């Protein structure tokens, strides 16, 4: 799961930045570049756009030092993880039962089954020729094959979403430990997996956009005694279809 989100690879860079590509400046309403000033021996996240004719610089150490509290805000207890697993299992079951695309595919497959039986009856009673019987049956079999592919694709998609939630919940129950004890690359990958964007104003992280499904987990983290950080964007409730995105 971590490797799949390794979208800001930095192993070939001379300088490493924990939040490369994730920091967004609200002071200038623009994303930030990461850069280091060798002479000053200081690294910054620099806004791409300007405010009052100047770029805005955020000290990387100051920004990154705020991550510990944010990570804790997304971490859930084992008890809460089990509760959310049950809640999500119930929701997925309800979603399966109400999935219109799947229902339509099953309805059509059932109709094709009836059509095939009726076709066989007509052939037995010699009300249609063998040639017509074979032609119609070939069409039915072709459509059935296409519908079975559709059904399998929908079920596979649903399975992947469920698997994503299982992995995310497992990760969320250990985030604070993993972040505290991980090396630089592991911590950076955790950030890539959890965060879509960290919104900064005047040197403070004031909002967080989460990757799915961590937005939902962060919103539910209060149930484990933690406090959700920020509250801007990124939150998805299980009333919406969640993609493996």
trRosetta pair geometry for C-beta under 8 A, 3 or more apart (Angstrom, degrees):
i j d omega theta_ij theta_ji phi_ij phi_ji
1 4 6.0 -52 -151 29 29 113
1 5 7.0 11 155 -4 60 109
1 164 8.0 133 -120 -133 117 67
1 167 5.0 163 -68 159 148 141
1 168 7.7 -174 -162 -70 153 62
1 171 6.9 -114 91 -53 151 143
1 193 6.4 63 139 -128 95 135
2 5 6.2 -74 -159 44 32 100
2 6 6.9 54 144 -53 66 93
2 186 7.5 -16 -165 -141 157 64
2 189 4.2 54 -173 152 107 130
2 190 7.0 -29 -120 -69 112 52
2 192 7.8 96 -159 68 67 107
2 193 5.8 -66 -111 -53 60 134
3 6 5.3 -29 -156 -11 42 122
3 189 7.5 -13 -71 -146 37 138
5 189 6.6 119 83 -165 99 77
5 192 4.5 158 140 123 106 105
5 193 4.4 145 55 -84 164 67
5 211 7.5 -7 -124 -121 136 178
6 9 5.9 54 155 -75 97 83
6 189 5.9 -27 -90 -115 84 102
6 192 6.5 105 -100 89 33 163
7 21 7.4 -127 105 114 97 161
7 192 6.1 167 33 -161 85 130
8 20 4.8 166 173 91 134 102
8 21 4.4 -152 -98 22 133 139
8 22 7.6 -84 -32 -31 160 92
8 188 7.4 -118 82 168 109 113
8 192 6.0 -161 22 -95 104 124
9 12 7.3 40 132 13 102 93
10 13 4.6 -46 -167 23 76 124
10 16 5.1 110 135 -126 135 78
10 17 6.8 -160 -121 37 155 68
10 20 6.1 130 -76 22 129 153
10 188 7.0 -88 24 176 129 165
11 185 7.6 25 -80 -104 94 125
13 16 6.3 136 85 -81 113 56
13 17 8.0 -47 111 6 156 85
15 34 7.7 -155 107 135 114 107
15 35 7.9 80 73 -158 150 30
15 36 4.4 -174 -105 -13 167 140
15 43 6.5 170 176 -105 136 125
16 184 6.1 54 133 160 151 142
16 188 7.6 -95 178 -64 109 148
17 20 4.1 107 82 -55 113 94
17 34 3.9 -52 -52 -170 173 157
17 43 6.7 -168 -97 170 97 139
17 45 7.5 125 -164 -80 136 88
17 60 6.2 -110 -134 -130 92 141
18 60 7.3 134 26 -178 95 109
18 64 5.1 87 50 -116 143 129
18 67 7.5 -94 134 -33 142 159
18 184 7.1 -114 -90 -159 87 84
18 187 6.2 -35 -137 115 110 110
18 188 5.3 -138 -142 -93 56 84
18 191 6.3 104 163 -9 84 160
19 22 4.5 -98 -171 59 82 114
19 23 5.1 78 130 -42 122 98
19 34 7.6 157 80 -82 67 128
19 45 6.9 -29 86 -81 112 138
19 60 7.6 -178 36 -144 102 90
19 63 6.6 -93 30 123 150 126
19 64 6.5 -160 -14 -87 115 89
19 67 8.0 -164 -63 -74 120 130
19 191 6.1 -107 -98 167 69 154
19 195 8.0 -21 -134 81 95 149
19 198 6.3 -48 -157 30 136 139
20 34 4.7 -75 -105 -2 84 147
20 188 7.8 12 25 -151 94 120
21 31 7.7 -7 -147 -171 43 129
22 191 6.3 -98 -28 153 170 112
22 192 7.5 -130 -65 -94 127 56
22 195 5.4 61 -156 110 131 124
22 196 7.7 159 -136 133 87 19
22 197 6.2 -176 -167 -120 63 36
22 198 5.3 47 141 9 97 99
23 31 7.3 108 88 -165 59 65
23 32 4.2 -34 96 42 106 131
23 34 7.8 111 27 -70 126 91
23 45 4.4 -8 82 -172 162 154
23 58 6.9 -150 -180 61 146 143
23 63 6.6 3 -109 -178 133 157
23 197 8.0 113 -124 -161 8 66
23 198 5.5 -34 -104 70 54 101
23 200 5.8 1 -165 -7 95 128
24 30 7.4 -162 -158 106 72 25
24 31 5.5 -49 -108 -105 73 54
24 32 6.7 -155 -95 -7 22 91
24 197 4.9 13 -11 -172 131 111
24 198 6.6 162 20 74 80 44
24 199 5.1 -33 75 -102 105 61
24 200 6.8 158 75 17 47 78
25 28 4.7 21 111 37 126 92
25 29 7.2 -63 97 -9 77 15
25 30 5.6 -4 56 62 104 68
25 31 7.3 101 13 -175 82 7
25 32 5.4 106 -31 -64 100 101
25 45 7.8 177 -60 127 99 104
25 47 3.9 -41 15 -100 165 110
25 48 7.9 -178 26 19 123 66
25 49 7.6 -156 74 51 126 86
25 56 5.5 143 -152 68 144 127
25 58 7.4 -168 -95 -23 100 124
25 200 5.8 -37 -106 69 51 96
25 201 7.8 113 -166 -88 55 50
26 29 6.6 28 -148 -77 39 55
26 199 5.3 56 -45 180 112 99
26 200 6.4 -168 10 79 88 39
26 201 4.2 -38 65 -75 122 97
26 206 6.9 -52 11 51 151 123
26 207 7.6 90 -56 25 137 119
27 47 6.6 -106 73 -66 100 153
27 51 5.4 -73 148 -35 91 156
27 56 4.7 85 88 -63 138 172
27 200 7.6 -39 -6 108 98 79
27 201 5.8 140 -52 -134 80 63
27 202 6.6 124 -74 -50 120 56
28 47 4.2 101 33 176 144 150
28 48 7.5 -176 110 58 136 55
28 49 4.3 175 159 84 118 94
28 50 6.2 -171 -130 114 131 2
28 51 4.7 -120 -87 -43 85 97
28 55 7.6 -25 -60 -142 161 50
28 56 5.5 -166 -25 8 117 119
29 49 6.7 -25 71 59 68 145
30 47 5.3 95 73 -173 108 92
30 48 4.5 -125 151 56 128 91
30 49 3.6 147 -28 11 154 105
31 47 7.8 148 97 -145 29 57
31 48 5.5 30 71 -3 71 126
32 45 4.1 45 145 168 145 96
32 46 5.9 146 -162 68 88 30
32 47 5.5 -51 -101 -89 81 41
32 48 6.7 -153 -105 -24 27 78
32 58 7.0 -38 -133 29 158 117
32 200 7.6 6 -32 36 143 131
33 45 7.2 163 79 -160 38 54
33 46 4.9 -21 61 63 92 92
33 47 8.0 4 18 94 77 4
33 48 6.1 107 -25 -78 93 80
34 43 7.0 9 -176 179 88 107
34 44 7.5 177 -149 92 49 46
34 45 5.6 -28 -96 -103 69 67
34 46 7.6 160 -96 17 17 78
34 60 7.1 60 -143 -89 99 125
35 43 7.0 180 97 -151 36 69
35 44 5.9 -13 65 60 80 86
35 46 5.7 -8 23 1 115 124
36 42 7.3 174 -152 93 66 34
36 43 4.4 -33 -99 -99 81 82
36 44 7.6 159 -92 16 34 66
37 40 4.2 21 105 37 121 108
37 41 7.4 -58 91 -3 74 17
37 42 5.4 1 50 59 104 80
37 43 7.6 -172 17 -86 67 34
37 44 7.3 35 -13 -3 101 108
38 41 6.8 19 -170 -76 34 54
42 59 6.7 -58 -175 -128 111 93
43 59 7.6 94 81 -160 59 56
43 60 4.2 -17 102 10 105 135
43 61 7.5 111 57 -27 94 80
44 57 4.4 -33 -161 -162 144 99
44 58 6.2 129 -164 62 79 43
44 59 6.2 -50 -106 -98 72 36
44 60 6.2 -142 -101 -31 16 85
45 57 7.5 141 71 -159 45 51
45 58 4.5 -20 58 62 96 104
45 60 6.0 115 -27 -86 85 75
45 63 6.1 1 10 0 131 163
45 200 7.4 104 91 23 137 161
46 55 5.2 18 -175 160 100 134
46 56 7.3 158 -154 79 53 45
46 57 5.3 -18 -102 -103 78 72
46 58 7.7 -167 -74 22 33 70
47 50 7.1 144 100 -86 116 34
47 51 7.4 31 81 -11 161 97
47 55 5.2 -180 61 -161 85 77
47 56 4.3 44 -2 45 129 87
47 57 7.8 -110 4 -63 80 36
48 55 7.9 -16 -124 -126 3 107
49 55 7.8 154 101 -112 25 70
50 53 5.7 -9 149 -171 137 12
50 54 5.5 143 -157 64 103 16
50 55 5.5 -67 -101 -68 79 48
50 56 7.8 147 -138 -19 44 74
51 54 6.4 -38 66 65 63 72
51 56 5.8 29 20 -47 118 111
58 62 6.8 -124 176 72 78 112
58 63 5.2 62 146 -52 119 125
58 200 5.7 -2 -90 149 161 157
58 203 5.7 166 -130 -109 91 60
59 62 4.1 73 77 8 106 111
59 63 6.8 173 85 -9 55 85
59 203 7.3 20 28 -132 88 107
60 63 5.9 -60 -147 41 32 107
60 64 5.8 22 162 -13 70 115
61 64 6.1 -59 -136 44 25 105
61 65 6.1 34 160 -31 62 108
62 65 6.0 -53 -149 25 24 114
62 66 7.6 24 152 -22 55 102
62 203 5.8 -30 131 -167 139 105
63 66 6.2 -62 -171 23 36 110
63 198 7.7 114 -179 121 113 140
63 200 6.4 -35 -119 -104 117 141
63 203 7.3 -124 -72 -161 78 59
63 205 6.7 102 -153 -49 78 102
64 67 5.6 -25 -167 -9 52 119
65 68 7.3 -29 179 3 47 105
66 69 6.4 -53 -174 37 59 106
66 70 6.5 56 136 -18 79 111
66 204 7.2 136 -96 -149 160 58
66 205 4.9 171 111 16 145 119
67 70 5.4 -64 -150 42 42 112
67 71 5.8 44 155 -24 78 105
67 179 7.3 -144 133 -176 112 139
67 191 7.3 -49 -140 -95 140 113
67 205 8.0 81 -75 -5 56 162
68 71 5.9 -55 -148 34 27 111
68 72 6.5 28 154 -18 62 106
68 176 7.9 65 -163 -139 71 87
68 179 7.2 170 -113 120 61 131
68 180 7.5 64 -126 -84 101 88
69 72 5.6 -52 -149 35 33 114
69 73 6.5 39 151 -25 63 104
69 229 6.6 120 125 -92 87 135
70 73 5.5 -54 -156 30 34 116
70 74 7.0 21 151 -11 64 103
70 205 6.7 -40 -61 107 138 148
70 208 6.4 142 -153 -73 125 148
70 229 4.5 -101 -121 50 69 167
70 230 7.5 31 -124 -19 104 107
71 74 6.1 -64 -156 38 35 103
71 75 6.4 42 148 -33 68 105
71 175 5.3 -156 -177 141 93 111
71 176 5.6 138 127 -95 105 63
71 179 4.7 -50 -160 12 164 168
71 190 7.8 29 -119 141 122 131
71 194 7.7 89 -112 90 76 177
72 75 5.4 -49 -145 23 37 118
72 175 7.9 -171 -86 96 28 107
72 176 5.1 51 -95 -94 68 122
72 226 6.2 -162 148 -142 75 124
73 218 6.7 38 128 -147 92 94
73 221 6.2 107 164 104 55 155
73 226 5.5 165 -133 156 39 114
73 227 5.6 -54 -121 85 97 59
73 228 5.4 109 174 -131 110 25
73 229 3.9 149 47 -23 170 95
74 172 6.1 -104 148 -139 86 95
74 175 5.8 -23 92 69 99 170
74 194 6.3 95 125 -154 173 131
74 210 7.7 149 -110 -112 131 135
74 214 6.2 8 -155 -171 132 106
74 217 6.4 59 -166 111 86 106
74 218 4.8 -42 -111 -96 85 89
74 221 5.8 -126 -135 -72 27 153
74 226 7.8 -90 10 123 11 150
74 228 7.7 66 -80 -123 56 68
74 229 7.6 -57 -39 18 80 104
75 172 6.3 171 -126 176 39 64
75 173 7.1 86 -165 -139 74 19
75 174 7.6 -131 -136 65 103 6
75 175 4.4 -141 -87 54 90 105
75 176 4.4 -26 -62 -23 161 100
75 221 7.1 83 63 -143 32 125
75 224 7.7 -111 116 94 61 145
75 226 6.2 145 69 -72 73 164
76 80 4.3 -116 -180 89 108 126
76 81 5.5 137 107 -60 119 77
76 84 7.2 -1 162 -6 166 140
76 169 7.4 -46 57 -153 137 72
76 172 5.0 31 18 133 102 108
76 173 5.5 -53 76 -90 81 64
76 217 6.6 -106 -27 -175 129 100
76 220 7.4 5 -95 104 135 93
76 221 5.4 -125 -78 -122 87 76
76 223 7.7 16 -137 72 109 88
76 224 4.4 153 -151 -18 68 157
76 226 7.1 -116 -95 18 48 131
77 80 4.6 95 55 8 81 101
77 81 7.0 -134 98 -9 44 85
77 173 7.0 19 153 -136 13 88
77 224 4.0 175 6 -154 93 116
77 225 6.9 48 -29 25 126 105
78 81 5.4 -48 -148 30 35 117
78 82 6.7 33 155 -17 64 101
78 173 5.6 75 -86 -158 58 132
79 82 6.0 -56 -155 34 31 107
79 83 6.5 31 149 -18 64 107
79 224 7.1 149 69 -120 88 91
80 83 5.4 -53 -148 37 37 115
80 84 6.2 34 155 -18 69 105
80 173 7.9 175 69 -101 88 94
80 220 7.4 159 176 137 117 100
80 221 7.6 82 144 -136 157 44
80 223 5.2 140 -128 102 118 100
80 224 3.6 -76 -23 -75 153 105
81 84 5.9 -59 -148 38 28 107
81 85 6.4 35 151 -25 64 104
81 169 5.0 127 -149 170 93 103
81 170 7.3 87 -158 -85 140 38
81 172 7.0 163 -97 81 103 100
81 173 4.5 -19 -59 -72 143 127
82 85 5.5 -47 -148 29 34 116
82 86 6.8 32 154 -16 63 102
83 86 6.0 -58 -158 35 32 108
83 87 6.4 30 149 -17 66 109
83 223 7.0 -117 86 137 146 141
84 87 5.4 -52 -143 40 37 114
84 88 5.9 34 158 -17 69 107
84 169 5.9 -171 91 -121 124 128
84 217 7.4 54 -163 -116 165 79
84 220 6.1 106 -100 131 124 153
85 88 6.0 -58 -144 41 25 106
85 89 6.2 31 155 -24 62 107
85 166 7.4 57 -119 -110 103 74
85 169 6.2 144 -69 140 87 170
86 89 5.7 -51 -144 33 29 114
86 90 6.5 30 156 -18 62 105
87 90 5.9 -58 -156 35 29 110
87 91 6.5 26 150 -17 64 108
87 238 7.6 -179 140 -2 99 161
88 91 5.4 -53 -145 38 36 112
88 92 6.1 37 156 -20 69 104
88 162 7.7 146 143 -131 115 76
88 165 5.6 -172 178 158 158 152
88 169 7.9 -135 8 -54 152 141
88 238 6.7 -156 -114 -103 71 145
89 92 5.9 -52 -144 37 28 109
89 93 6.4 32 153 -21 61 105
90 93 5.7 -54 -151 34 30 113
90 94 6.5 27 152 -14 64 106
91 94 5.7 -57 -151 39 33 109
91 95 6.1 35 151 -22 67 107
91 238 4.5 -26 -161 159 163 141
92 95 5.3 -52 -143 37 33 116
92 96 6.3 41 154 -25 65 100
92 158 7.0 126 -162 -176 105 105
92 161 7.8 170 -115 99 116 111
92 162 5.8 52 -121 -91 160 109
93 96 5.7 -48 -150 29 30 113
93 97 6.7 26 152 -16 61 106
94 97 5.7 -58 -152 37 34 110
94 98 6.3 7 159 0 68 114
95 98 6.2 -73 -142 49 28 95
95 99 6.2 51 156 -56 66 94
95 158 7.5 172 109 -132 117 118
95 241 7.9 130 -151 -101 132 75
96 99 5.9 -33 -146 -6 28 117
96 102 7.2 -44 -163 71 60 164
96 158 6.6 81 -90 -160 92 159
98 103 7.8 -33 -167 -36 23 131
99 102 4.0 44 100 20 116 115
99 103 6.4 163 88 -18 60 86
99 154 6.8 137 152 178 148 133
99 158 7.8 -73 -71 -75 157 134
100 103 5.5 -56 -144 37 32 113
100 104 6.2 32 158 -20 67 105
101 104 6.0 -55 -149 35 27 109
101 105 6.5 27 153 -18 62 107
101 150 7.7 -125 162 166 103 114
101 154 6.1 -177 105 -102 116 141
102 105 5.7 -55 -150 35 33 112
102 106 6.4 30 155 -16 66 106
102 151 6.7 90 -136 -125 80 75
102 154 5.1 -175 -81 131 98 158
102 155 7.8 99 -115 -58 126 75
103 106 5.9 -56 -148 38 30 108
103 107 6.2 32 154 -21 65 108
104 107 5.6 -53 -145 36 31 113
104 108 6.4 30 156 -17 64 106
105 108 5.9 -56 -149 37 29 109
105 109 6.4 31 152 -20 64 106
105 147 5.2 158 -160 -164 92 96
105 150 5.2 -155 -114 101 140 122
105 151 5.1 179 132 -70 144 89
105 154 7.4 -175 15 3 154 145
106 109 5.6 -53 -147 35 33 113
106 110 6.4 35 154 -20 65 103
106 151 7.2 96 -65 -104 73 125
107 110 5.8 -54 -152 34 31 111
107 111 6.5 31 150 -18 63 106
108 111 5.5 -53 -149 36 35 113
108 112 6.4 39 152 -21 66 103
108 143 7.7 -106 155 153 117 116
108 147 5.8 -152 94 -113 118 148
109 112 5.6 -51 -148 34 32 113
109 113 6.6 39 150 -24 62 101
109 144 6.5 90 -127 -130 81 82
109 147 5.4 -174 -71 123 94 146
109 148 7.6 95 -103 -66 129 72
109 151 7.6 2 -42 -45 144 141
110 113 5.5 -49 -155 29 34 116
110 114 6.8 32 149 -15 64 102
111 114 5.7 -53 -152 36 37 110
111 115 6.2 38 149 -21 67 106
112 115 5.4 -52 -144 37 34 115
112 116 6.3 38 155 -23 66 103
112 140 5.3 146 -163 -159 101 95
112 143 6.2 -163 -104 94 140 115
112 144 5.3 178 134 -76 157 97
112 147 7.5 -174 -4 20 149 152
113 116 5.9 -53 -150 32 28 111
113 117 6.7 26 153 -15 62 105
114 117 5.8 -55 -150 37 33 109
114 118 6.3 32 153 -17 66 108
115 118 5.7 -57 -147 39 31 111
115 119 6.2 36 152 -24 65 107
115 140 6.0 -168 99 -109 118 129
116 119 5.5 -51 -147 34 31 115
116 120 6.5 34 153 -20 63 102
116 137 6.7 79 -130 -122 89 81
116 140 5.3 151 -77 155 96 160
117 120 5.7 -51 -151 33 33 113
117 121 6.6 36 150 -21 64 103
118 121 5.6 -51 -151 33 34 114
118 122 6.5 35 151 -19 65 104
119 122 5.8 -54 -151 35 32 111
119 123 6.4 32 152 -19 64 106
119 128 7.6 -49 -155 46 70 149
119 133 6.2 135 168 -139 100 77
119 136 5.4 -161 -129 107 139 131
119 137 6.2 170 127 -71 150 83
119 140 7.3 -136 -1 -24 156 151
120 123 5.7 -55 -149 36 32 112
120 124 6.3 33 154 -20 66 105
120 133 7.9 86 -97 -152 41 118
121 124 5.8 -54 -148 36 31 110
121 125 6.2 14 158 -4 66 111
122 125 6.0 -64 -142 48 28 100
122 127 4.5 -86 -159 64 81 108
122 128 4.7 39 139 6 116 109
122 133 7.3 -175 90 -94 97 98
123 126 7.4 28 180 -79 33 35
123 127 7.8 -82 -60 45 21 71
123 128 5.9 -50 -82 66 61 96
123 130 6.9 80 -148 -101 109 55
123 133 4.2 57 -92 -103 125 144
128 132 4.4 -107 175 85 108 130
128 133 5.6 135 106 -57 114 82
128 136 7.8 -5 152 6 159 138
129 132 4.7 97 56 8 81 99
129 133 6.8 -138 98 -6 44 88
130 133 5.4 -52 -147 35 33 117
130 134 6.3 32 155 -19 66 104
131 134 6.0 -55 -149 36 29 108
131 135 6.4 29 153 -19 63 108
132 135 5.6 -56 -147 36 32 113
132 136 6.2 25 159 -13 68 108
133 136 6.2 -62 -148 41 25 104
133 137 6.1 21 158 -17 64 113
134 137 5.8 -57 -140 40 28 110
134 138 6.2 34 157 -26 64 105
135 138 5.9 -54 -152 30 27 112
135 139 6.9 25 152 -16 61 104
136 139 5.7 -54 -154 35 35 112
136 140 6.4 36 151 -19 67 105
137 140 5.5 -52 -148 37 35 114
137 141 6.2 35 155 -19 67 106
138 141 5.8 -55 -146 38 29 110
138 142 6.3 31 154 -21 63 106
139 142 5.7 -54 -147 34 30 111
139 143 6.4 24 157 -13 65 106
140 143 6.0 -60 -149 40 29 106
140 144 6.1 30 154 -21 66 109
141 144 5.6 -52 -143 37 30 114
141 145 6.4 35 155 -23 63 103
142 145 5.8 -53 -152 31 29 112
142 146 6.7 27 151 -16 63 104
143 146 5.7 -54 -150 36 36 111
143 147 6.3 33 153 -17 68 106
144 147 5.8 -56 -146 39 31 109
144 148 6.3 34 155 -22 66 105
145 148 5.8 -53 -147 34 30 111
145 149 6.7 33 152 -20 62 102
146 149 5.7 -53 -156 32 33 113
146 150 6.6 34 148 -19 64 104
147 150 5.4 -52 -151 35 38 115
147 151 6.3 39 151 -19 68 103
148 151 5.6 -49 -144 36 34 112
148 152 6.2 35 155 -18 65 105
149 152 5.8 -55 -147 38 29 110
149 153 6.3 31 153 -22 64 107
150 153 5.7 -56 -148 34 29 111
150 154 6.5 28 155 -18 65 104
151 154 5.9 -55 -149 35 30 109
151 155 6.3 25 156 -14 65 109
152 155 5.9 -59 -146 41 30 109
152 156 6.1 32 155 -21 66 109
153 156 5.7 -55 -145 37 28 111
153 157 6.3 31 154 -21 63 106
154 157 5.7 -55 -150 35 30 112
154 158 6.4 28 153 -17 64 106
155 158 5.6 -53 -148 38 33 111
155 159 6.2 36 152 -22 65 105
156 159 5.5 -53 -148 35 32 114
156 160 6.4 33 154 -20 65 103
157 160 5.8 -53 -149 33 31 110
157 161 6.6 32 152 -19 63 104
157 244 7.9 -126 -156 -19 71 112
158 161 5.7 -53 -151 34 33 112
158 162 6.5 33 152 -17 65 105
159 162 5.7 -56 -151 37 33 111
159 163 6.2 33 151 -20 67 106
160 163 5.5 -52 -145 37 33 113
160 164 6.3 41 152 -24 65 101
160 244 5.1 -34 136 -70 114 135
161 164 5.6 -50 -151 30 32 114
161 165 6.7 31 151 -17 63 103
161 242 5.8 130 -157 87 118 89
161 243 7.1 -87 -99 -139 107 21
161 244 6.0 -118 -86 -62 61 77
162 165 5.8 -55 -154 35 34 111
162 166 6.5 35 150 -21 66 104
163 166 5.5 -51 -148 34 35 113
163 167 6.4 32 155 -16 67 105
164 167 5.9 -58 -150 39 29 108
164 168 6.0 27 155 -18 66 111
164 212 7.9 34 143 126 139 88
164 213 6.3 124 127 -8 105 113
164 242 7.8 -149 85 126 132 115
164 244 5.1 -176 -56 -124 147 76
165 168 5.6 -56 -140 40 30 111
165 169 6.1 31 160 -20 66 106
165 213 5.4 8 -101 28 76 162
165 242 7.6 84 -66 93 108 147
166 169 6.0 -55 -147 36 26 108
166 170 6.5 26 154 -18 61 107
167 170 5.8 -57 -151 36 30 111
167 171 6.2 27 153 -16 66 108
168 171 5.6 -56 -147 40 31 110
168 172 6.0 33 154 -24 67 108
168 213 5.0 155 71 57 170 100
168 214 6.2 -139 -162 -67 123 73
168 217 6.3 -147 144 -40 113 144
169 172 5.5 -51 -140 35 30 113
169 173 6.6 33 157 -23 62 103
169 217 6.9 -171 -94 -106 63 127
170 173 6.1 -57 -156 29 29 110
170 174 7.2 -6 156 8 60 111
171 174 6.4 -85 -158 50 33 92
171 175 6.4 61 150 -71 72 84
171 178 7.5 -38 -160 6 77 160
171 193 7.3 -77 160 131 161 146
172 175 5.6 -12 -141 -29 37 117
172 214 7.0 168 -85 -120 115 85
172 217 4.9 -118 -103 177 160 148
172 221 7.7 -129 179 -93 123 104
174 177 5.1 -60 -171 49 75 113
174 178 5.3 75 129 -27 93 106
175 178 5.8 -62 -142 40 28 108
175 179 5.9 22 164 -17 67 111
175 190 7.0 134 -146 -165 84 127
175 194 7.4 76 -133 -81 133 141
176 179 6.0 -57 -143 38 26 108
176 180 6.2 22 160 -17 62 113
177 180 6.0 -62 -146 39 26 108
177 181 6.0 -9 168 9 65 117
178 181 6.6 -75 -137 52 21 90
178 182 5.5 31 167 -42 65 115
178 186 7.1 -124 173 154 91 116
178 190 6.2 156 119 -93 117 142
179 182 6.1 -44 -127 19 22 114
179 187 5.8 83 -146 -123 66 89
179 190 5.7 -148 -89 107 86 164
182 185 8.0 -117 162 73 106 52
182 186 3.3 -130 -169 99 119 122
182 187 4.6 161 91 -54 119 74
182 190 6.6 156 27 -17 167 132
183 186 5.1 90 49 14 66 106
183 187 7.0 -133 97 -6 29 93
184 187 5.9 -61 -148 38 28 108
184 188 6.2 26 157 -19 66 109
185 188 5.6 -54 -145 37 31 112
185 189 6.3 31 156 -19 64 106
186 189 5.8 -54 -147 36 30 110
186 190 6.5 36 151 -22 62 103
187 190 5.6 -50 -151 32 33 115
187 191 6.7 35 150 -19 63 102
188 191 5.6 -53 -155 33 35 113
188 192 6.5 34 149 -18 66 104
189 192 5.5 -51 -147 36 37 113
189 193 6.3 37 154 -20 67 105
190 193 5.8 -56 -149 36 31 111
190 194 6.1 13 161 -8 67 113
191 194 6.2 -64 -138 44 27 100
191 195 5.5 -25 -176 27 68 116
192 195 7.3 -62 -106 54 14 78
193 211 6.5 -119 166 52 38 145
193 214 7.6 112 134 -36 76 142
194 210 6.3 -54 169 -141 66 89
194 211 6.3 178 171 30 14 102
194 214 5.0 177 -145 -162 67 174
195 198 5.7 -2 -171 -49 145 90
195 208 6.4 -86 -123 -161 100 98
195 209 7.1 88 -166 78 70 61
195 210 6.4 -67 -111 -114 44 51
195 211 6.7 33 79 -12 6 91
195 214 8.0 -72 -62 88 38 147
196 209 4.2 -67 70 114 108 101
196 210 6.1 71 3 137 97 7
196 211 5.0 139 -55 -63 89 67
196 234 6.1 -178 30 -106 120 113
197 208 7.5 164 88 -158 59 41
197 209 4.1 27 47 42 94 118
197 233 7.7 -5 62 97 114 141
197 234 7.8 -157 44 -65 85 122
198 205 5.3 -42 180 -133 105 116
198 207 7.8 154 -164 87 41 56
198 208 6.0 -9 -113 -110 64 73
198 209 7.9 -129 -61 30 31 73
199 205 6.9 108 71 -157 50 63
199 206 5.8 -67 102 65 97 77
199 207 3.7 1 49 62 129 99
199 208 7.1 -134 17 -64 86 30
199 209 7.4 82 -29 -13 102 91
199 230 7.6 114 44 -139 104 132
199 232 6.4 -35 28 78 147 141
200 203 6.9 4 -178 -119 108 8
200 204 6.7 156 -152 75 70 32
200 205 5.6 -42 -94 -92 74 54
200 206 7.0 119 -129 11 25 83
201 204 6.1 -28 69 61 67 84
201 206 5.0 -16 25 5 108 138
205 208 7.1 39 166 -65 112 89
205 229 7.9 22 115 156 114 127
205 230 7.3 -66 141 -77 89 113
206 230 6.7 111 148 -121 35 88
206 232 7.5 41 123 1 74 137
207 230 4.6 114 -133 -159 37 119
207 231 7.3 -77 -124 57 78 52
207 232 3.3 -21 -144 43 121 133
207 233 6.7 62 169 28 117 101
208 218 7.5 -133 99 -164 129 167
208 229 6.0 58 0 98 138 98
208 230 4.1 168 12 19 88 161
208 232 6.9 128 38 57 42 80
208 233 7.6 -152 97 71 39 87
208 234 6.2 -64 121 30 69 154
209 215 7.6 -22 -172 -90 51 116
209 232 7.2 -55 -63 107 72 81
209 233 4.4 -27 -98 112 89 121
209 234 3.8 163 -155 -58 48 114
210 214 4.2 -129 178 95 123 95
210 215 3.7 170 70 -70 117 71
210 217 7.9 -143 163 49 157 87
210 218 5.5 -177 -50 0 159 139
210 233 8.0 170 14 117 66 74
210 234 3.7 114 24 167 68 128
210 235 7.1 63 34 -71 117 48
211 214 5.5 50 68 28 69 112
211 215 7.4 -162 78 -26 20 90
211 234 7.7 -23 -21 -150 21 108
211 245 7.8 -132 -164 138 90 62
212 215 6.1 -39 -91 20 56 106
212 216 7.3 45 -139 -4 72 103
212 236 5.8 3 -108 20 101 148
212 242 5.3 -180 -175 -160 132 99
212 243 6.6 86 82 59 154 65
212 245 6.0 54 47 89 121 70
213 216 4.9 -35 180 36 86 117
213 217 6.1 90 123 -23 83 99
213 236 7.0 -97 -138 65 66 119
213 242 5.6 34 -94 -174 103 148
214 217 5.1 -52 -141 42 44 115
214 218 5.8 51 156 -26 72 101
214 234 7.7 -27 91 165 84 115
215 218 5.8 -51 -146 34 27 111
215 219 6.5 27 154 -18 61 106
215 233 7.9 -78 -126 138 129 55
215 234 4.0 -159 -103 148 117 73
215 235 4.4 -165 171 -103 102 30
215 236 4.8 80 87 6 123 79
216 219 5.8 -57 -152 35 31 111
216 220 6.4 15 155 -7 65 112
216 235 6.8 113 -78 -163 40 62
216 236 4.9 -52 -57 74 94 76
216 237 6.4 137 -117 -101 97 28
216 238 6.7 81 -142 -51 141 74
216 242 7.2 -48 -23 -94 143 143
217 220 5.8 -67 -148 46 31 103
217 221 6.3 56 149 -55 66 91
218 221 5.4 -27 -149 -8 34 121
218 228 5.1 102 162 -133 83 105
218 229 7.6 -72 -163 36 121 72
218 234 7.4 20 46 115 142 114
218 235 6.8 -109 75 -99 104 88
219 222 7.8 -39 164 1 38 101
219 228 6.1 33 -105 -102 32 157
219 235 4.6 90 -59 -144 127 117
219 237 7.2 -76 91 -82 159 76
220 223 5.6 -25 173 10 73 117
221 224 5.9 -57 -168 33 57 105
221 226 4.7 -49 153 75 105 115
221 227 7.7 -7 106 77 109 6
221 228 5.4 134 54 -75 110 82
222 225 7.8 99 -176 -35 40 7
222 226 6.7 -112 -97 74 32 59
222 227 6.7 41 -103 -114 81 39
222 228 5.9 -54 -49 -18 93 98
228 231 6.4 96 116 -79 110 77
231 235 7.9 -9 -155 -31 49 136
236 240 5.7 -96 -168 60 99 127
236 242 6.0 125 126 -98 143 100
237 240 6.3 94 68 7 65 94
238 242 7.4 -48 -117 -24 60 120
